[in-house]
Amino acid sequence: MASEATTHDSHAPGPDGGGDGGHEHYWYHGDKAAITRRLKRIEGQIRGIQRMVDDDQYCIDILTQISASTKGLQAVALNLLEGHLAHCVAEAQTSGDPTAAEAKVKEASDAVARLLRT
């Protein structure tokens, strides 16, 4: 459940060393199973594309599967970006630290730029 997840957004463990054996939980911790399922589905698509190439399938059919895999990855990326904005950026905004807030907005902006370049 998302309500059980902590929303630490730094890359370093907190003062107590983090929660789960030193591992921090980001906002998506509650959605981790769904994200993992989507990524495994995409991984299966990629394996299918490899088999298509090995089996000398028609190039347009391979390109269609590549497009579907790409759209799947983009959907996961968009979900993570939306969560980053809703949780990490919003948390930084309410922290009262303008430098932290600016840094989180810059991270989001840089991530969008990278996604648009791909």
Buried (B, 14 or more C-beta within 10 A) or exposed (E): EEEEBBBBBEEEEEEEEBBEEEEBBBBBBBBEEEBEEBEEEBEEBBEBBEEBEEEEBEEEEBEEBBEEBEEBBEEBBEBBBEBBBEBBBBBBBEEEEEEBBEEBBEBBEEBBEEEEEE
